[in-house]
Amino acid sequence: MTMSDEQIGKDRTCRACGAGFVYPQQGSLATKRLCPSCAGLPEAVLRVLEAHQLEISRLKRALARARGEAG
Ligand SMILES: [Zn+2]
């Protein structure tokens, strides 16, 4: 048996909406950064969504840390 060279998509998280998606995937509009739903959005909208997503990630980490410290 040999190792398969078949390309298998990797699980990624969308920078704009936070959804998980597989990239690359045949027939999908998804990019390395964006899920299929967000890939078609205007650049100006994506900038806002990405900023929100970054902030949400930061808050999630802060919350997890706070919960950990509080027991
Ligand atoms: Zn998305």
N, CA, C, O and the ligand as a Tripos MOL2 file, in Angstrom:
@<TRIPOS>MOLECULE
protein
  285   283    72     0     0
PROTEIN
NO_CHARGES

@<TRIPOS>ATOM
      1 N           0.8310   -1.2170    0.0000 N.3       1 MET1
      2 CA          0.0000    0.0000    0.0000 C.3       1 MET1
      3 C           0.8590    1.2580    0.0000 C.2       1 MET1
      4 O           1.8480    1.3540    0.7270 O.2       1 MET1
      5 N           0.4690    2.2070   -0.8170 N.am      2 THR2
      6 CA          1.1980    3.4740   -0.8510 C.3       2 THR2
      7 C           0.3340    4.5910   -0.2880 C.2       2 THR2
      8 O          -0.8870    4.4730   -0.1860 O.2       2 THR2
      9 N           1.0040    5.6740    0.0730 N.am      3 MET3
     10 CA          0.2540    6.8120    0.5840 C.3       3 MET3
     11 C          -0.5220    7.4790   -0.5520 C.2       3 MET3
     12 O          -0.0170    7.6100   -1.6670 O.2       3 MET3
     13 N          -1.7150    7.8850   -0.2650 N.am      4 SER4
     14 CA         -2.5330    8.5330   -1.2860 C.3       4 SER4
     15 C          -2.0980    9.9760   -1.4960 C.2       4 SER4
     16 O          -1.8230   10.7050   -0.5430 O.2       4 SER4
     17 N          -2.0430   10.3700   -2.7570 N.am      5 ASP5
     18 CA         -1.7100   11.7620   -3.0670 C.3       5 ASP5
     19 C          -2.9590   12.6260   -3.2180 C.2       5 ASP5
     20 O          -2.8810   13.8130   -3.5340 O.2       5 ASP5
     21 N          -4.0850   12.0140   -2.9890 N.am      6 GLU6
     22 CA         -5.3520   12.7370   -3.1340 C.3       6 GLU6
     23 C          -5.3610   13.9670   -2.2280 C.2       6 GLU6
     24 O          -5.0350   13.8920   -1.0440 O.2       6 GLU6
     25 N          -5.7400   15.0880   -2.8100 N.am      7 GLN7
     26 CA         -5.7920   16.3290   -2.0220 C.3       7 GLN7
     27 C          -7.0100   16.3260   -1.1270 C.2       7 GLN7
     28 O          -8.1430   16.1750   -1.5830 O.2       7 GLN7
     29 N          -6.7570   16.4920    0.1290 N.am      8 ILE8
     30 CA         -7.8620   16.5300    1.0840 C.3       8 ILE8
     31 C          -7.9450   17.9190    1.6950 C.2       8 ILE8
     32 O          -6.9520   18.4590    2.1830 O.2       8 ILE8
     33 N          -9.1250   18.4790    1.6600 N.am      9 GLY9
     34 CA         -9.3210   19.8190    2.2100 C.3       9 GLY9
     35 C          -9.0680   19.8510    3.7050 C.2       9 GLY9
     36 O          -9.2650   18.8640    4.4140 O.2       9 GLY9
     37 N          -8.6270   21.0080    4.1630 N.am     10 LYS10
     38 CA         -8.3890   21.1840    5.5950 C.3      10 LYS10
     39 C          -9.5310   21.9590    6.2230 C.2      10 LYS10
     40 O         -10.1480   22.8150    5.5890 O.2      10 LYS10
     41 N          -9.7950   21.6470    7.4640 N.am     11 ASP11
     42 CA        -10.8040   22.4120    8.1830 C.3      11 ASP11
     43 C         -10.2680   23.7990    8.4890 C.2      11 ASP11
     44 O          -9.1930   23.9450    9.0720 O.2      11 ASP11
     45 N         -11.0160   24.8100    8.0950 N.am     12 ARG12
     46 CA        -10.6100   26.1740    8.3440 C.3      12 ARG12
     47 C         -11.7350   26.9370    9.0190 C.2      12 ARG12
     48 O         -12.8940   26.5240    8.9960 O.2      12 ARG12
     49 N         -11.3680   28.0570    9.6200 N.am     13 THR13
     50 CA        -12.3800   28.9110   10.2200 C.3      13 THR13
     51 C         -12.4790   30.1950    9.4180 C.2      13 THR13
     52 O         -11.4610   30.8220    9.1250 O.2      13 THR13
     53 N         -13.6740   30.5870    9.0660 N.am     14 CYS14
     54 CA        -13.8720   31.7850    8.2660 C.3      14 CYS14
     55 C         -13.4850   33.0240    9.0760 C.2      14 CYS14
     56 O         -13.8870   33.1790   10.2290 O.2      14 CYS14
     57 N         -12.6980   33.9010    8.4520 N.am     15 ARG15
     58 CA        -12.2490   35.1220    9.1310 C.3      15 ARG15
     59 C         -13.3880   36.1240    9.3200 C.2      15 ARG15
     60 O         -13.3310   36.9930   10.1900 O.2      15 ARG15
     61 N         -14.4140   35.9870    8.4940 N.am     16 ALA16
     62 CA        -15.4950   36.9680    8.5250 C.3      16 ALA16
     63 C         -16.6320   36.5670    9.4680 C.2      16 ALA16
     64 O         -17.1040   37.3980   10.2450 O.2      16 ALA16
     65 N         -17.0830   35.2960    9.4120 N.am     17 CYS17
     66 CA        -18.2440   34.9020   10.2040 C.3      17 CYS17
     67 C         -17.9210   33.8710   11.2750 C.2      17 CYS17
     68 O         -18.7650   33.5770   12.1210 O.2      17 CYS17
     69 N         -16.6980   33.3090   11.2520 N.am     18 GLY18
     70 CA        -16.3180   32.3610   12.2870 C.3      18 GLY18
     71 C         -16.7890   30.9370   12.0370 C.2      18 GLY18
     72 O         -16.5300   30.0440   12.8440 O.2      18 GLY18
     73 N         -17.4750   30.7230   10.9290 N.am     19 ALA19
     74 CA        -17.9610   29.3790   10.6210 C.3      19 ALA19
     75 C         -16.8080   28.4850   10.1880 C.2      19 ALA19
     76 O         -15.8250   28.9570    9.6180 O.2      19 ALA19
     77 N         -16.9360   27.1940   10.4610 N.am     20 GLY20
     78 CA        -15.9360   26.2450   10.0110 C.3      20 GLY20
     79 C         -16.2440   25.8130    8.5950 C.2      20 GLY20
     80 O         -17.4090   25.6430    8.2350 O.2      20 GLY20
     81 N         -15.1960   25.6310    7.7750 N.am     21 PHE21
     82 CA        -15.4200   25.1480    6.4150 C.3      21 PHE21
     83 C         -14.1930   24.3960    5.9550 C.2      21 PHE21
     84 O         -13.1300   24.4590    6.5730 O.2      21 PHE21
     85 N         -14.3630   23.6790    4.8500 N.am     22 VAL22
     86 CA        -13.2660   22.8750    4.3150 C.3      22 VAL22
     87 C         -12.6850   23.5800    3.1010 C.2      22 VAL22
     88 O         -13.4270   24.0200    2.2230 O.2      22 VAL22
     89 N         -11.3590   23.6900    3.0450 N.am     23 TYR23
     90 CA        -10.6690   24.2930    1.9070 C.3      23 TYR23
     91 C          -9.4160   23.5080    1.5800 C.2      23 TYR23
     92 O          -8.6980   23.1450    2.5120 O.2      23 TYR23
     93 N          -9.1030   23.2220    0.3470 N.am     24 PRO24
     94 CA         -9.9530   23.5030   -0.8180 C.3      24 PRO24
     95 C         -11.0070   22.4330   -1.0020 C.2      24 PRO24
     96 O         -10.8310   21.2990   -0.5550 O.2      24 PRO24
     97 N         -12.0830   22.7780   -1.6450 N.am     25 GLN25
     98 CA        -13.1410   21.8270   -1.9170 C.3      25 GLN25
     99 C         -13.6730   22.0920   -3.3180 C.2      25 GLN25
    100 O         -13.9590   23.2350   -3.6760 O.2      25 GLN25
    101 N         -13.8040   21.0440   -4.1000 N.am     26 GLN26
    102 CA        -14.2190   21.2180   -5.4850 C.3      26 GLN26
    103 C         -15.5760   21.9010   -5.5920 C.2      26 GLN26
    104 O         -16.5210   21.5480   -4.8870 O.2      26 GLN26
    105 N         -15.6560   22.8780   -6.4780 N.am     27 GLY27
    106 CA        -16.9190   23.5480   -6.7210 C.3      27 GLY27
    107 C         -17.2900   24.5640   -5.6590 C.2      27 GLY27
    108 O         -18.3650   25.1630   -5.7180 O.2      27 GLY27
    109 N         -16.4090   24.7650   -4.6830 N.am     28 SER28
    110 CA        -16.7010   25.7020   -3.6130 C.3      28 SER28
    111 C         -16.0780   27.0630   -3.8930 C.2      28 SER28
    112 O         -14.9870   27.1490   -4.4580 O.2      28 SER28
    113 N         -16.7730   28.1230   -3.4950 N.am     29 LEU29
    114 CA        -16.2470   29.4760   -3.6850 C.3      29 LEU29
    115 C         -15.2760   29.8590   -2.5760 C.2      29 LEU29
    116 O         -14.6470   30.9150   -2.6410 O.2      29 LEU29
    117 N         -15.1500   29.0220   -1.5720 N.am     30 ALA30
    118 CA        -14.3510   29.3410   -0.3990 C.3      30 ALA30
    119 C         -12.9060   29.6730   -0.7510 C.2      30 ALA30
    120 O         -12.3550   29.1150   -1.7000 O.2      30 ALA30
    121 N         -12.2900   30.5790    0.0090 N.am     31 THR31
    122 CA        -10.8720   30.8800   -0.1250 C.3      31 THR31
    123 C         -10.1970   30.4330    1.1690 C.2      31 THR31
    124 O         -10.8510   29.8900    2.0600 O.2      31 THR31
    125 N          -8.8780   30.6640    1.2710 N.am     32 LYS32
    126 CA         -8.1680   30.2770    2.4910 C.3      32 LYS32
    127 C          -8.7410   30.9850    3.7080 C.2      32 LYS32
    128 O          -8.7480   30.4400    4.8120 O.2      32 LYS32
    129 N          -9.2280   32.2200    3.4940 N.am     33 ARG33
    130 CA         -9.7010   33.0170    4.6210 C.3      33 ARG33
    131 C         -11.2040   32.9820    4.8230 C.2      33 ARG33
    132 O         -11.6960   33.1680    5.9360 O.2      33 ARG33
    133 N         -11.9400   32.7380    3.7240 N.am     34 LEU34
    134 CA        -13.3840   32.9400    3.7730 C.3      34 LEU34
    135 C         -14.1800   31.6990    3.3950 C.2      34 LEU34
    136 O         -13.8020   30.9560    2.4900 O.2      34 LEU34
    137 N         -15.2990   31.4830    4.1080 N.am     35 CYS35
    138 CA        -16.1910   30.3750    3.7950 C.3      35 CYS35
    139 C         -16.9650   30.7110    2.5200 C.2      35 CYS35
    140 O         -16.9520   31.8580    2.0720 O.2      35 CYS35
    141 N         -17.6370   29.7220    1.9360 N.am     36 PRO36
    142 CA        -18.3550   29.9690    0.6710 C.3      36 PRO36
    143 C         -19.3730   31.0990    0.7830 C.2      36 PRO36
    144 O         -19.5760   31.8360   -0.1820 O.2      36 PRO36
    145 N         -20.0130   31.2480    1.9340 N.am     37 SER37
    146 CA        -21.0290   32.2960    2.0850 C.3      37 SER37
    147 C         -20.4210   33.6860    2.0760 C.2      37 SER37
    148 O         -21.0300   34.6240    1.5610 O.2      37 SER37
    149 N         -19.2310   33.8340    2.6380 N.am     38 CYS38
    150 CA        -18.6140   35.1500    2.7700 C.3      38 CYS38
    151 C         -17.7180   35.4970    1.5800 C.2      38 CYS38
    152 O         -17.4000   36.6660    1.3630 O.2      38 CYS38
    153 N         -17.3150   34.4970    0.8190 N.am     39 ALA39
    154 CA        -16.3560   34.7140   -0.2680 C.3      39 ALA39
    155 C         -16.8610   35.7260   -1.2950 C.2      39 ALA39
    156 O         -16.0640   36.3960   -1.9510 O.2      39 ALA39
    157 N         -18.1920   35.8400   -1.4370 N.am     40 GLY40
    158 CA        -18.7320   36.7460   -2.4460 C.3      40 GLY40
    159 C         -19.0460   38.1350   -1.9370 C.2      40 GLY40
    160 O         -19.5380   38.9730   -2.6920 O.2      40 GLY40
    161 N         -18.7700   38.3940   -0.6650 N.am     41 LEU41
    162 CA        -19.1170   39.6970   -0.0880 C.3      41 LEU41
    163 C         -18.1470   40.7910   -0.5240 C.2      41 LEU41
    164 O         -16.9830   40.5100   -0.8070 O.2      41 LEU41
    165 N         -18.6220   42.0410   -0.5800 N.am     42 PRO42
    166 CA        -17.7450   43.1630   -0.9280 C.3      42 PRO42
    167 C         -16.6330   43.3330    0.1100 C.2      42 PRO42
    168 O         -16.8040   43.0090    1.2850 O.2      42 PRO42
    169 N         -15.4950   43.8470   -0.3530 N.am     43 GLU43
    170 CA        -14.3230   44.0220    0.5100 C.3      43 GLU43
    171 C         -14.6300   44.8880    1.7370 C.2      43 GLU43
    172 O         -14.1400   44.6150    2.8330 O.2      43 GLU43
    173 N         -15.4420   45.9300    1.5460 N.am     44 ALA44
    174 CA        -15.7670   46.8300    2.6560 C.3      44 ALA44
    175 C         -16.5340   46.1000    3.7560 C.2      44 ALA44
    176 O         -16.3070   46.3430    4.9410 O.2      44 ALA44
    177 N         -17.4310   45.2150    3.3680 N.am     45 VAL45
    178 CA        -18.2080   44.4410    4.3390 C.3      45 VAL45
    179 C         -17.2900   43.4550    5.0650 C.2      45 VAL45
    180 O         -17.3920   43.2730    6.2780 O.2      45 VAL45
    181 N         -16.4020   42.8300    4.3120 N.am     46 LEU46
    182 CA        -15.4880   41.8510    4.8930 C.3      46 LEU46
    183 C         -14.5930   42.4860    5.9520 C.2      46 LEU46
    184 O         -14.3020   41.8840    6.9850 O.2      46 LEU46
    185 N         -14.1580   43.7320    5.6680 N.am     47 ARG47
    186 CA        -13.2910   44.4180    6.6360 C.3      47 ARG47
    187 C         -13.9930   44.5590    7.9750 C.2      47 ARG47
    188 O         -13.3880   44.3390    9.0250 O.2      47 ARG47
    189 N         -15.2780   44.9280    7.9410 N.am     48 VAL48
    190 CA        -16.0540   45.0950    9.1760 C.3      48 VAL48
    191 C         -16.2270   43.7500    9.8740 C.2      48 VAL48
    192 O         -16.0070   43.6320   11.0790 O.2      48 VAL48
    193 N         -16.6210   42.7460    9.1090 N.am     49 LEU49
    194 CA        -16.8540   41.4260    9.6900 C.3      49 LEU49
    195 C         -15.5720   40.8540   10.3110 C.2      49 LEU49
    196 O         -15.6050   40.2730   11.3960 O.2      49 LEU49
    197 N         -14.4470   41.0240    9.6120 N.am     50 GLU50
    198 CA        -13.1860   40.4980   10.1330 C.3      50 GLU50
    199 C         -12.7860   41.1920   11.4180 C.2      50 GLU50
    200 O         -12.2600   40.5620   12.3350 O.2      50 GLU50
    201 N         -13.0400   42.5150   11.4860 N.am     51 ALA51
    202 CA        -12.7320   43.2630   12.7010 C.3      51 ALA51
    203 C         -13.5830   42.7460   13.8600 C.2      51 ALA51
    204 O         -13.0830   42.5610   14.9690 O.2      51 ALA51
    205 N         -14.8630   42.5150   13.6000 N.am     52 HIS52
    206 CA        -15.7510   41.9810   14.6440 C.3      52 HIS52
    207 C         -15.3030   40.5930   15.0720 C.2      52 HIS52
    208 O         -15.2980   40.2740   16.2610 O.2      52 HIS52
    209 N         -14.9270   39.7710   14.1020 N.am     53 GLN53
    210 CA        -14.5260   38.4080   14.4000 C.3      53 GLN53
    211 C         -13.2780   38.3800   15.2800 C.2      53 GLN53
    212 O         -13.1680   37.5610   16.1920 O.2      53 GLN53
    213 N         -12.3310   39.2940   14.9920 N.am     54 LEU54
    214 CA        -11.1170   39.3970   15.8070 C.3      54 LEU54
    215 C         -11.4690   39.7710   17.2370 C.2      54 LEU54
    216 O         -10.9360   39.2080   18.1930 O.2      54 LEU54
    217 N         -12.3820   40.7350   17.3660 N.am     55 GLU55
    218 CA        -12.7860   41.2000   18.6810 C.3      55 GLU55
    219 C         -13.4990   40.0910   19.4540 C.2      55 GLU55
    220 O         -13.2710   39.9200   20.6510 O.2      55 GLU55
    221 N         -14.3620   39.3380   18.7680 N.am     56 ILE56
    222 CA        -15.0780   38.2300   19.4030 C.3      56 ILE56
    223 C         -14.0810   37.1830   19.9050 C.2      56 ILE56
    224 O         -14.2200   36.6730   21.0160 O.2      56 ILE56
    225 N         -13.0710   36.8630   19.0810 N.am     57 SER57
    226 CA        -12.0650   35.8880   19.4940 C.3      57 SER57
    227 C         -11.3330   36.3720   20.7390 C.2      57 SER57
    228 O         -11.0640   35.6060   21.6640 O.2      57 SER57
    229 N         -11.0140   37.6830   20.7370 N.am     58 ARG58
    230 CA        -10.3010   38.2490   21.8720 C.3      58 ARG58
    231 C         -11.1670   38.1470   23.1390 C.2      58 ARG58
    232 O         -10.6760   37.7780   24.2060 O.2      58 ARG58
    233 N         -12.4490   38.4740   23.0080 N.am     59 LEU59
    234 CA        -13.3540   38.4290   24.1510 C.3      59 LEU59
    235 C         -13.5520   36.9960   24.6520 C.2      59 LEU59
    236 O         -13.6430   36.7600   25.8570 O.2      59 LEU59
    237 N         -13.6170   36.0470   23.7200 N.am     60 LYS60
    238 CA        -13.7770   34.6450   24.1140 C.3      60 LYS60
    239 C         -12.5960   34.1880   24.9620 C.2      60 LYS60
    240 O         -12.7550   33.5080   25.9760 O.2      60 LYS60
    241 N         -11.3870   34.5890   24.5060 N.am     61 ARG61
    242 CA        -10.1920   34.1990   25.2680 C.3      61 ARG61
    243 C         -10.2020   34.8380   26.6370 C.2      61 ARG61
    244 O          -9.8780   34.1980   27.6370 O.2      61 ARG61
    245 N         -10.5830   36.1310   26.6790 N.am     62 ALA62
    246 CA        -10.6240   36.8470   27.9510 C.3      62 ALA62
    247 C         -11.6470   36.2050   28.8840 C.2      62 ALA62
    248 O         -11.3950   36.0580   30.0800 O.2      62 ALA62
    249 N         -12.7920   35.8270   28.3420 N.am     63 LEU63
    250 CA        -13.8480   35.2090   29.1290 C.3      63 LEU63
    251 C         -13.4010   33.8580   29.6800 C.2      63 LEU63
    252 O         -13.6300   33.5450   30.8480 O.2      63 LEU63
    253 N         -12.7620   33.0670   28.8250 N.am     64 ALA64
    254 CA        -12.2930   31.7560   29.2520 C.3      64 ALA64
    255 C         -11.2840   31.9000   30.3850 C.2      64 ALA64
    256 O         -11.2830   31.1300   31.3450 O.2      64 ALA64
    257 N         -10.4110   32.9250   30.2440 N.am     65 ARG65
    258 CA         -9.3930   33.1680   31.2710 C.3      65 ARG65
    259 C         -10.0710   33.5830   32.5700 C.2      65 ARG65
    260 O          -9.7100   33.1050   33.6450 O.2      65 ARG65
    261 N         -11.0480   34.4700   32.4700 N.am     66 ALA66
    262 CA        -11.7510   34.9800   33.6550 C.3      66 ALA66
    263 C         -12.4790   33.8250   34.3590 C.2      66 ALA66
    264 O         -12.4550   33.7290   35.5860 O.2      66 ALA66
    265 N         -13.1160   32.9610   33.5870 N.am     67 ARG67
    266 CA        -13.8290   31.8090   34.1580 C.3      67 ARG67
    267 C         -12.8640   30.8670   34.8590 C.2      67 ARG67
    268 O         -13.1530   30.3400   35.9330 O.2      67 ARG67
    269 N         -11.7090   30.6640   34.2270 N.am     68 GLY68
    270 CA        -10.7110   29.7930   34.7930 C.3      68 GLY68
    271 C         -10.2300   30.3110   36.1450 C.2      68 GLY68
    272 O         -10.0720   29.5500   37.1000 O.2      68 GLY68
    273 N         -10.0000   31.6280   36.2040 N.am     69 GLU69
    274 CA         -9.5030   32.2350   37.4370 C.3      69 GLU69
    275 C         -10.5660   32.2260   38.5370 C.2      69 GLU69
    276 O         -10.2500   32.0850   39.7180 O.2      69 GLU69
    277 N         -11.8520   32.3800   38.1260 N.am     70 ALA70
    278 CA        -12.9250   32.4240   39.0990 C.3      70 ALA70
    279 C         -13.2570   31.0270   39.6070 C.2      70 ALA70
    280 O         -13.9460   30.8770   40.6160 O.2      70 ALA70
    281 N         -12.7750   30.0180   38.9160 N.am     71 GLY71
    282 CA        -13.0250   28.6430   39.3320 C.3      71 GLY71
    283 C         -14.2690   28.1460   38.6340 C.2      71 GLY71
    284 O         -14.6740   27.0010   38.8350 O.2      71 GLY71
    285 ZN        -17.9760   33.1190    6.5240 Zn       72 ZN72
@<TRIPOS>BOND
     1     1     2 1
     2     2     3 1
     3     3     4 2
     4     3     5 am
     5     5     6 1
     6     6     7 1
     7     7     8 2
     8     7     9 am
     9     9    10 1
    10    10    11 1
    11    11    12 2
    12    11    13 am
    13    13    14 1
    14    14    15 1
    15    15    16 2
    16    15    17 am
    17    17    18 1
    18    18    19 1
    19    19    20 2
    20    19    21 am
    21    21    22 1
    22    22    23 1
    23    23    24 2
    24    23    25 am
    25    25    26 1
    26    26    27 1
    27    27    28 2
    28    27    29 am
    29    29    30 1
    30    30    31 1
    31    31    32 2
    32    31    33 am
    33    33    34 1
    34    34    35 1
    35    35    36 2
    36    35    37 am
    37    37    38 1
    38    38    39 1
    39    39    40 2
    40    39    41 am
    41    41    42 1
    42    42    43 1
    43    43    44 2
    44    43    45 am
    45    45    46 1
    46    46    47 1
    47    47    48 2
    48    47    49 am
    49    49    50 1
    50    50    51 1
    51    51    52 2
    52    51    53 am
    53    53    54 1
    54    54    55 1
    55    55    56 2
    56    55    57 am
    57    57    58 1
    58    58    59 1
    59    59    60 2
    60    59    61 am
    61    61    62 1
    62    62    63 1
    63    63    64 2
    64    63    65 am
    65    65    66 1
    66    66    67 1
    67    67    68 2
    68    67    69 am
    69    69    70 1
    70    70    71 1
    71    71    72 2
    72    71    73 am
    73    73    74 1
    74    74    75 1
    75    75    76 2
    76    75    77 am
    77    77    78 1
    78    78    79 1
    79    79    80 2
    80    79    81 am
    81    81    82 1
    82    82    83 1
    83    83    84 2
    84    83    85 am
    85    85    86 1
    86    86    87 1
    87    87    88 2
    88    87    89 am
    89    89    90 1
    90    90    91 1
    91    91    92 2
    92    91    93 am
    93    93    94 1
    94    94    95 1
    95    95    96 2
    96    95    97 am
    97    97    98 1
    98    98    99 1
    99    99   100 2
   100    99   101 am
   101   101   102 1
   102   102   103 1
   103   103   104 2
   104   103   105 am
   105   105   106 1
   106   106   107 1
   107   107   108 2
   108   107   109 am
   109   109   110 1
   110   110   111 1
   111   111   112 2
   112   111   113 am
   113   113   114 1
   114   114   115 1
   115   115   116 2
   116   115   117 am
   117   117   118 1
   118   118   119 1
   119   119   120 2
   120   119   121 am
   121   121   122 1
   122   122   123 1
   123   123   124 2
   124   123   125 am
   125   125   126 1
   126   126   127 1
   127   127   128 2
   128   127   129 am
   129   129   130 1
   130   130   131 1
   131   131   132 2
   132   131   133 am
   133   133   134 1
   134   134   135 1
   135   135   136 2
   136   135   137 am
   137   137   138 1
   138   138   139 1
   139   139   140 2
   140   139   141 am
   141   141   142 1
   142   142   143 1
   143   143   144 2
   144   143   145 am
   145   145   146 1
   146   146   147 1
   147   147   148 2
   148   147   149 am
   149   149   150 1
   150   150   151 1
   151   151   152 2
   152   151   153 am
   153   153   154 1
   154   154   155 1
   155   155   156 2
   156   155   157 am
   157   157   158 1
   158   158   159 1
   159   159   160 2
   160   159   161 am
   161   161   162 1
   162   162   163 1
   163   163   164 2
   164   163   165 am
   165   165   166 1
   166   166   167 1
   167   167   168 2
   168   167   169 am
   169   169   170 1
   170   170   171 1
   171   171   172 2
   172   171   173 am
   173   173   174 1
   174   174   175 1
   175   175   176 2
   176   175   177 am
   177   177   178 1
   178   178   179 1
   179   179   180 2
   180   179   181 am
   181   181   182 1
   182   182   183 1
   183   183   184 2
   184   183   185 am
   185   185   186 1
   186   186   187 1
   187   187   188 2
   188   187   189 am
   189   189   190 1
   190   190   191 1
   191   191   192 2
   192   191   193 am
   193   193   194 1
   194   194   195 1
   195   195   196 2
   196   195   197 am
   197   197   198 1
   198   198   199 1
   199   199   200 2
   200   199   201 am
   201   201   202 1
   202   202   203 1
   203   203   204 2
   204   203   205 am
   205   205   206 1
   206   206   207 1
   207   207   208 2
   208   207   209 am
   209   209   210 1
   210   210   211 1
   211   211   212 2
   212   211   213 am
   213   213   214 1
   214   214   215 1
   215   215   216 2
   216   215   217 am
   217   217   218 1
   218   218   219 1
   219   219   220 2
   220   219   221 am
   221   221   222 1
   222   222   223 1
   223   223   224 2
   224   223   225 am
   225   225   226 1
   226   226   227 1
   227   227   228 2
   228   227   229 am
   229   229   230 1
   230   230   231 1
   231   231   232 2
   232   231   233 am
   233   233   234 1
   234   234   235 1
   235   235   236 2
   236   235   237 am
   237   237   238 1
   238   238   239 1
   239   239   240 2
   240   239   241 am
   241   241   242 1
   242   242   243 1
   243   243   244 2
   244   243   245 am
   245   245   246 1
   246   246   247 1
   247   247   248 2
   248   247   249 am
   249   249   250 1
   250   250   251 1
   251   251   252 2
   252   251   253 am
   253   253   254 1
   254   254   255 1
   255   255   256 2
   256   255   257 am
   257   257   258 1
   258   258   259 1
   259   259   260 2
   260   259   261 am
   261   261   262 1
   262   262   263 1
   263   263   264 2
   264   263   265 am
   265   265   266 1
   266   266   267 1
   267   267   268 2
   268   267   269 am
   269   269   270 1
   270   270   271 1
   271   271   272 2
   272   271   273 am
   273   273   274 1
   274   274   275 1
   275   275   276 2
   276   275   277 am
   277   277   278 1
   278   278   279 1
   279   279   280 2
   280   279   281 am
   281   281   282 1
   282   282   283 1
   283   283   284 2
@<TRIPOS>SUBSTRUCTURE
     1 MET1         2 RESIDUE 1 A MET
     2 THR2         6 RESIDUE 1 A THR
     3 MET3        10 RESIDUE 1 A MET
     4 SER4        14 RESIDUE 1 A SER
     5 ASP5        18 RESIDUE 1 A ASP
     6 GLU6        22 RESIDUE 1 A GLU
     7 GLN7        26 RESIDUE 1 A GLN
     8 ILE8        30 RESIDUE 1 A ILE
     9 GLY9        34 RESIDUE 1 A GLY
    10 LYS10       38 RESIDUE 1 A LYS
    11 ASP11       42 RESIDUE 1 A ASP
    12 ARG12       46 RESIDUE 1 A ARG
    13 THR13       50 RESIDUE 1 A THR
    14 CYS14       54 RESIDUE 1 A CYS
    15 ARG15       58 RESIDUE 1 A ARG
    16 ALA16       62 RESIDUE 1 A ALA
    17 CYS17       66 RESIDUE 1 A CYS
    18 GLY18       70 RESIDUE 1 A GLY
    19 ALA19       74 RESIDUE 1 A ALA
    20 GLY20       78 RESIDUE 1 A GLY
    21 PHE21       82 RESIDUE 1 A PHE
    22 VAL22       86 RESIDUE 1 A VAL
    23 TYR23       90 RESIDUE 1 A TYR
    24 PRO24       94 RESIDUE 1 A PRO
    25 GLN25       98 RESIDUE 1 A GLN
    26 GLN26      102 RESIDUE 1 A GLN
    27 GLY27      106 RESIDUE 1 A GLY
    28 SER28      110 RESIDUE 1 A SER
    29 LEU29      114 RESIDUE 1 A LEU
    30 ALA30      118 RESIDUE 1 A ALA
    31 THR31      122 RESIDUE 1 A THR
    32 LYS32      126 RESIDUE 1 A LYS
    33 ARG33      130 RESIDUE 1 A ARG
    34 LEU34      134 RESIDUE 1 A LEU
    35 CYS35      138 RESIDUE 1 A CYS
    36 PRO36      142 RESIDUE 1 A PRO
    37 SER37      146 RESIDUE 1 A SER
    38 CYS38      150 RESIDUE 1 A CYS
    39 ALA39      154 RESIDUE 1 A ALA
    40 GLY40      158 RESIDUE 1 A GLY
    41 LEU41      162 RESIDUE 1 A LEU
    42 PRO42      166 RESIDUE 1 A PRO
    43 GLU43      170 RESIDUE 1 A GLU
    44 ALA44      174 RESIDUE 1 A ALA
    45 VAL45      178 RESIDUE 1 A VAL
    46 LEU46      182 RESIDUE 1 A LEU
    47 ARG47      186 RESIDUE 1 A ARG
    48 VAL48      190 RESIDUE 1 A VAL
    49 LEU49      194 RESIDUE 1 A LEU
    50 GLU50      198 RESIDUE 1 A GLU
    51 ALA51      202 RESIDUE 1 A ALA
    52 HIS52      206 RESIDUE 1 A HIS
    53 GLN53      210 RESIDUE 1 A GLN
    54 LEU54      214 RESIDUE 1 A LEU
    55 GLU55      218 RESIDUE 1 A GLU
    56 ILE56      222 RESIDUE 1 A ILE
    57 SER57      226 RESIDUE 1 A SER
    58 ARG58      230 RESIDUE 1 A ARG
    59 LEU59      234 RESIDUE 1 A LEU
    60 LYS60      238 RESIDUE 1 A LYS
    61 ARG61      242 RESIDUE 1 A ARG
    62 ALA62      246 RESIDUE 1 A ALA
    63 LEU63      250 RESIDUE 1 A LEU
    64 ALA64      254 RESIDUE 1 A ALA
    65 ARG65      258 RESIDUE 1 A ARG
    66 ALA66      262 RESIDUE 1 A ALA
    67 ARG67      266 RESIDUE 1 A ARG
    68 GLY68      270 RESIDUE 1 A GLY
    69 GLU69      274 RESIDUE 1 A GLU
    70 ALA70      278 RESIDUE 1 A ALA
    71 GLY71      282 RESIDUE 1 A GLY
    72 ZN72       285 GROUP 0 **** ****
